[in-house]
Amino acid sequence: MDEYKKVLIIVAFLFEYPDENWHNEFPEYRDAVQELQNQQTREVFIDLFDYVEQVGLKEYERDYVRKFDFSQNTNLYLTTHNRTDFGKQSNEMHDFKQLFLDNGYDLQKELPDYLPALLELAATVEPMQSKKILETAQPKIELLRERFIEAKLPQVFLLDVILSQIATLGVTK
């Protein structure tokens, strides 16, 4: 599997709700980090996995709910952060939905602006298409990054990883 796909899948996992299934898969994803070539990305992941273990899975779950489910500023639905024009938000939601449809997927359980779902989609396609998907979300990810910084969330570094993937996807060495 290509490195960018592994990275996006791990980021998506770390942003997903930490339910029992997430807890069970935690060691597998933690181990997968060791396979990554990029040392800086590997260290970001290791630090976040260490953080989750340090606070404990139950406390992390409670913290997740406060930070991502109940916070309008730091939730993981990308069209909700700049919600002053509901027509614009509806168009953006449609654009995200179209990204899934254009790539042969239709979401049944999640809204199409849910960051982990977009990352999983980007991990299923070739690098240039992945770049296009992520570039569509980039302004929203950058806004979310600012909000994470203001809220002092350790997950801000995961957004940096996504943004670095956008910059390097499609670049040949």
Backbone torsions as a table, in degrees:
resi	resn	phi	psi	omega
1	MET	NA	138.2	178.7
2	ASP	-61.4	147.7	-178.9
3	GLU	-56.7	-45.5	-177.2
4	TYR	-60.7	-35.1	179.0
5	LYS	-66.2	-44.5	177.5
6	LYS	-59.5	-45.5	-178.4
7	VAL	-61.2	-48.6	-178.3
8	LEU	-64.5	-37.6	178.5
9	ILE	-66.2	-40.9	179.2
10	ILE	-66.9	-42.7	177.9
11	VAL	-62.1	-45.1	178.6
12	ALA	-57.8	-44.9	178.4
13	PHE	-58.6	-47.1	-176.9
14	LEU	-66.5	-22.0	176.9
15	PHE	-92.8	-7.0	179.7
16	GLU	-76.9	158.8	179.7
17	TYR	-62.1	128.4	-176.2
18	PRO	-80.4	70.6	178.0
19	ASP	-84.5	-170.0	-177.4
20	GLU	-62.2	-40.8	178.2
21	ASN	-61.7	-42.8	177.5
22	TRP	-59.3	-45.3	178.8
23	HIS	-59.3	-41.5	-179.4
24	ASN	-67.0	-34.7	-178.9
25	GLU	-84.9	-12.3	-176.4
26	PHE	-49.7	-51.9	-178.8
27	PRO	-61.3	-37.0	180.0
28	GLU	-63.9	-44.2	179.1
29	TYR	-69.0	-38.7	177.9
30	ARG	-60.1	-42.8	178.6
31	ASP	-65.6	-36.8	-178.2
32	ALA	-63.3	-26.8	-179.9
33	VAL	-60.1	-34.4	-177.9
34	GLN	-63.9	-20.7	-178.7
35	GLU	-81.5	-12.0	-176.0
36	LEU	-72.5	141.0	-178.7
37	GLN	-79.5	-38.1	-175.7
38	ASN	-74.8	113.1	-175.6
39	GLN	-63.7	-41.3	-178.6
40	GLN	-63.3	-44.2	177.8
41	THR	-63.9	-44.2	178.9
42	ARG	-56.9	-43.5	-178.5
43	GLU	-66.9	-37.4	176.5
44	VAL	-60.2	-46.8	-179.9
45	PHE	-64.3	-45.5	-179.9
46	ILE	-59.5	-43.4	178.8
47	ASP	-60.5	-40.9	-179.4
48	LEU	-72.1	-40.3	175.4
49	PHE	-60.8	-42.3	177.2
50	ASP	-61.2	-41.9	179.1
51	TYR	-59.7	-45.9	179.7
52	VAL	-60.2	-44.9	179.9
53	GLU	-66.3	-35.9	-179.1
54	GLN	-66.3	-44.5	-179.2
55	VAL	-79.8	-18.7	-179.0
56	GLY	91.3	145.2	-173.7
57	LEU	-63.3	-39.7	-179.8
58	LYS	-67.2	-44.8	178.6
59	GLU	-66.2	-37.2	177.1
60	TYR	-61.7	-40.9	178.4
61	GLU	-62.6	-45.1	177.9
62	ARG	-62.1	-41.8	179.8
63	ASP	-65.2	-40.6	178.1
64	TYR	-57.9	-46.6	-179.9
65	VAL	-59.3	-44.9	179.4
66	ARG	-64.2	-42.9	-174.3
67	LYS	-78.7	-38.2	-170.6
68	PHE	-113.2	-31.0	-178.8
69	ASP	-89.6	-39.4	-174.3
70	PHE	-102.9	1.7	-179.8
71	SER	-105.7	121.6	176.8
72	GLN	-67.3	-31.0	-176.0
73	ASN	-79.8	-28.1	-172.6
74	THR	-124.9	19.4	176.8
75	ASN	-73.1	167.6	-171.5
76	LEU	-97.8	14.6	175.8
77	TYR	-97.7	110.0	-165.2
78	LEU	-69.3	-20.6	-179.0
79	THR	-89.6	-0.5	-176.0
80	THR	-94.5	-8.5	-172.4
81	HIS	-81.2	-22.7	-177.9
82	ASN	-127.5	54.3	-168.2
83	ARG	-89.8	70.1	176.5
84	THR	-106.1	-18.4	-178.5
85	ASP	-130.4	104.2	-175.1
86	PHE	-68.7	-26.5	174.4
87	GLY	-65.8	-41.8	177.8
88	LYS	-65.1	-41.5	179.0
89	GLN	-62.4	-41.1	178.6
90	SER	-62.8	-42.2	177.6
91	ASN	-64.2	-41.1	178.3
92	GLU	-63.9	-41.5	178.4
93	MET	-61.4	-42.4	177.7
94	HIS	-61.3	-42.7	179.1
95	ASP	-61.8	-40.9	178.3
96	PHE	-66.7	-41.0	178.1
97	LYS	-60.8	-40.6	-179.4
98	GLN	-64.1	-34.2	176.1
99	LEU	-57.5	-43.2	179.4
100	PHE	-66.6	-48.0	-178.3
101	LEU	-62.2	-41.6	179.6
102	ASP	-62.3	-23.8	-178.7
103	ASN	-104.7	14.7	173.8
104	GLY	82.6	20.3	-179.5
105	TYR	-125.9	150.1	173.1
106	ASP	-136.6	127.1	-178.4
107	LEU	-80.3	133.5	177.4
108	GLN	-104.8	-33.3	-172.6
109	LYS	-107.6	-20.8	-175.5
110	GLU	-120.6	155.3	170.8
111	LEU	-74.3	149.8	-173.9
112	PRO	-72.2	-8.1	178.4
113	ASP	-97.7	9.8	179.9
114	TYR	-75.2	118.1	-172.7
115	LEU	-52.8	-48.7	179.0
116	PRO	-58.7	-36.5	179.1
117	ALA	-66.1	-42.1	177.4
118	LEU	-62.9	-39.7	178.6
119	LEU	-65.5	-40.4	177.8
120	GLU	-64.9	-39.7	175.7
121	LEU	-61.0	-48.1	-179.0
122	ALA	-61.7	-25.7	179.8
123	ALA	-81.1	-9.0	-177.5
124	THR	-97.7	-6.2	-173.1
125	VAL	-117.1	172.7	179.7
126	GLU	-68.9	159.3	-173.1
127	PRO	-52.2	-45.5	-176.9
128	MET	-67.0	-38.4	177.6
129	GLN	-70.2	-37.7	176.3
130	SER	-60.2	-43.9	178.3
131	LYS	-59.5	-43.6	179.7
132	LYS	-61.1	-44.7	179.4
133	ILE	-61.1	-48.9	-177.7
134	LEU	-68.0	-35.1	177.4
135	GLU	-65.8	-32.8	176.0
136	THR	-61.7	-39.1	-178.9
137	ALA	-87.1	-12.0	-171.9
138	GLN	-52.8	-48.6	180.0
139	PRO	-59.3	-35.9	178.8
140	LYS	-71.2	-38.0	177.8
141	ILE	-65.7	-40.0	178.2
142	GLU	-64.9	-40.5	176.0
143	LEU	-64.3	-43.7	178.0
144	LEU	-61.2	-38.7	177.9
145	ARG	-59.3	-44.9	177.2
146	GLU	-59.3	-41.7	179.2
147	ARG	-66.0	-39.4	177.7
148	PHE	-63.8	-40.1	178.8
149	ILE	-62.5	-46.9	179.2
150	GLU	-59.5	-38.1	-178.9
151	ALA	-85.4	-3.3	-179.7
152	LYS	57.6	46.4	179.7
153	LEU	-90.3	131.9	179.9
154	PRO	-65.9	-19.2	-180.0
155	GLN	-71.2	-5.6	177.8
156	VAL	-56.9	-32.5	-178.7
157	PHE	-69.2	-24.5	174.0
158	LEU	-67.6	-36.3	176.6
159	LEU	-66.8	-36.2	175.3
160	ASP	-61.9	-38.7	177.9
161	VAL	-62.6	-43.8	178.4
162	ILE	-60.8	-48.0	-178.3
163	LEU	-62.4	-35.5	177.8
164	SER	-69.9	-32.0	176.5
165	GLN	-65.5	-40.8	178.4
166	ILE	-59.1	-43.3	-177.2
167	ALA	-66.2	-30.2	-174.6
168	THR	-101.3	-16.5	-179.6
169	LEU	-63.6	135.0	178.0
170	GLY	81.8	-2.7	178.4
171	VAL	-86.8	124.6	178.5
172	THR	-94.2	145.0	-177.4
173	LYS	-103.5	NA	NA
